[in-house]
Amino acid sequence: MSTRRSAPQPEQGRKPRNGWSGRGLIVAHRPKALLLTILVAPVPTPIGQGPQFTPPRVGRAAPAATACTRGAGTAAARAHLELFARKRAVVIPANIGVRGGCRFPLRTLTPTGVIEIGRRGLTLGDFFAVWRMPLSSRRMLTFRGEVKAYVAGKRRRGDVRAIPLTEGRQIVLEVGGYVPPHGFYLFPPR
């Protein structure tokens, strides 16, 4: 018959040697853990200055072919979009796809980049069409240059307009400089 040994308890008043206490990891006593925490933490990117970094909720392009419906509209899914140009954040305005009691199947209600998706099969190109803003492999809004796309933190090659909008998807578009893309987004409760 074997006896169970419990982990040795530190002396009263002393910190445990491995950095763990009853309340969690004590990073001040673990330089490697502190360094890892600093390196993994997201780096805030400043919002760019000027009107090109705060675009309007309705652009000047031709109206979207997607139909607008009356009423509140229900969101089947949500995706998160982040835009960066010249290593600065671009604000995605609130109320894209919301016009006078009419809602498109792709819309934003807050300036956080959360896109409400009303039905399946819609793409990032459809969202920019509802927004009436340009998006191509060489242009994003008023910014020109190679547009790089990241989905869930991984580089995605091909047509940026063809990226499907699905539940919980994190999409980052960049022009004119690299900003480390976020791999996930914590959505607020519905």
C-alpha positions in Angstrom: 0.0 0.0 0.0 1.5 3.3 -1.0 1.0 6.6 0.8 0.2 9.8 -1.0 2.7 12.6 -0.5 1.5 16.1 -0.7 3.5 18.8 -2.2 5.9 20.3 0.3 4.5 23.5 1.8 6.7 26.5 2.1 7.6 27.8 5.4 5.2 30.3 7.0 6.0 33.8 5.7 8.1 32.6 2.7 7.2 32.7 -0.9 7.1 29.4 -2.7 10.2 28.6 -4.8 8.4 27.9 -8.0 6.6 31.2 -8.2 3.1 29.9 -7.5 1.1 30.8 -4.5 -2.4 30.0 -3.5 -3.6 33.1 -5.5 -1.7 32.5 -8.8 1.7 33.0 -10.3 3.8 35.6 -8.7 5.5 37.1 -11.7 7.7 39.5 -9.8 9.6 36.5 -8.5 9.8 34.8 -11.9 11.7 37.0 -14.4 11.0 34.6 -17.3 7.3 34.7 -16.6 7.4 38.5 -16.4 9.2 38.8 -19.7 6.8 36.3 -21.3 3.8 38.4 -20.0 5.3 41.6 -21.5 6.0 40.0 -24.9 2.6 38.3 -25.3 0.5 41.2 -24.2 -1.1 43.0 -27.1 0.5 46.3 -28.1 -1.9 49.2 -28.5 -1.7 50.8 -31.9 -2.6 54.5 -32.0 -5.4 55.8 -34.2 -4.1 57.8 -37.1 -4.8 61.5 -37.4 -6.8 63.1 -40.1 -10.1 62.3 -41.9 -8.7 59.3 -43.8 -8.3 57.5 -40.4 -11.9 58.3 -39.4 -14.0 57.5 -42.5 -17.7 58.3 -42.8 -20.3 55.6 -42.3 -21.4 55.9 -45.9 -18.9 56.3 -48.7 -19.2 57.7 -52.2 -19.1 54.4 -54.2 -22.1 53.0 -55.9 -24.9 51.6 -53.7 -24.6 48.0 -52.7 -26.6 45.3 -54.6 -27.5 43.8 -51.2 -31.1 44.6 -50.2 -32.0 46.6 -47.1 -34.9 45.4 -44.9 -37.1 47.3 -42.6 -37.1 46.6 -38.9 -34.6 45.7 -36.2 -33.0 42.8 -38.1 -31.4 39.9 -36.3 -27.7 39.0 -36.4 -27.1 35.3 -37.1 -23.4 35.8 -36.4 -20.7 38.4 -35.6 -17.2 38.9 -36.9 -14.5 41.4 -35.9 -12.6 43.6 -38.4 -9.5 45.7 -37.7 -8.0 48.1 -40.3 -4.5 49.5 -40.2 -2.8 52.0 -42.6 0.7 53.4 -42.3 1.0 51.5 -38.9 -2.0 53.3 -37.5 -5.5 52.1 -36.6 -8.4 53.2 -38.8 -11.7 53.6 -37.0 -14.6 51.6 -38.4 -17.6 53.8 -37.8 -20.9 52.9 -36.0 -24.1 52.4 -38.0 -22.6 51.2 -41.3 -25.5 49.4 -43.0 -28.1 51.2 -40.9 -30.2 53.9 -42.7 -33.5 55.4 -41.6 -35.1 52.3 -40.0 -33.7 50.0 -42.7 -30.9 47.5 -42.0 -28.6 45.7 -44.4 -27.6 42.1 -43.6 -24.1 43.4 -42.8 -23.9 46.3 -40.3 -22.0 47.8 -37.4 -23.8 49.3 -34.4 -20.7 50.5 -32.5 -17.3 51.8 -33.6 -15.5 48.7 -32.3 -15.2 46.8 -35.7 -17.8 44.2 -34.7 -19.8 43.3 -37.8 -23.3 41.8 -37.4 -24.0 39.3 -40.1 -27.6 38.7 -41.0 -27.3 35.7 -43.2 -24.8 33.1 -44.5 -22.6 33.4 -47.5 -21.5 37.1 -47.1 -17.9 38.2 -47.6 -15.7 41.1 -46.7 -16.3 42.5 -50.2 -20.0 42.6 -49.4 -19.4 44.6 -46.2 -17.3 47.2 -48.1 -20.0 47.4 -50.7 -22.6 48.1 -48.0 -20.2 50.7 -46.6 -19.7 52.0 -50.1 -15.9 52.1 -49.7 -13.2 50.8 -52.0 -11.4 47.5 -51.2 -9.1 45.6 -53.6 -5.7 44.0 -53.4 -4.1 47.4 -54.0 -6.5 49.7 -52.2 -8.3 50.0 -48.8 -10.5 53.1 -48.3 -8.3 56.0 -49.5 -5.0 54.2 -48.8 -3.1 52.7 -51.7 -0.6 49.9 -51.6 -0.6 46.2 -51.1 -3.5 45.1 -48.9 -2.5 42.3 -46.6 -5.1 40.2 -44.8 -4.8 38.1 -41.7 -7.5 35.8 -40.4 -7.2 34.5 -36.8 -3.7 36.0 -36.8 -2.5 34.1 -39.8 -1.7 35.6 -43.2 -4.3 34.9 -45.8 -3.4 35.2 -49.5 -5.7 35.7 -52.4 -8.6 38.1 -53.0 -9.3 40.1 -49.8 -12.9 40.7 -51.0 -13.5 37.0 -51.0 -12.8 36.4 -47.2 -16.0 34.9 -45.8 -17.6 36.5 -42.8 -18.5 33.8 -40.3 -19.2 33.6 -36.5 -16.3 34.7 -34.3 -13.9 35.4 -37.2 -11.1 37.9 -36.5 -10.0 39.7 -39.6 -7.1 42.3 -39.9 -6.4 44.3 -43.1 -3.1 46.3 -43.4 -1.7 48.8 -45.9 1.6 50.5 -45.7 3.4 48.8 -42.8 3.2 45.8 -40.5 1.2 45.8 -37.3 1.2 42.4 -35.4 -2.3 41.1 -36.0 -4.5 39.9 -33.2 -5.4 36.2 -33.4 -8.8 36.5 -31.6 -11.3 39.0 -30.3 -13.4 38.8 -27.2 -16.9 39.6 -28.3 -19.2 41.4 -25.8 -22.3 39.5 -24.7 -25.3 39.9 -26.9 
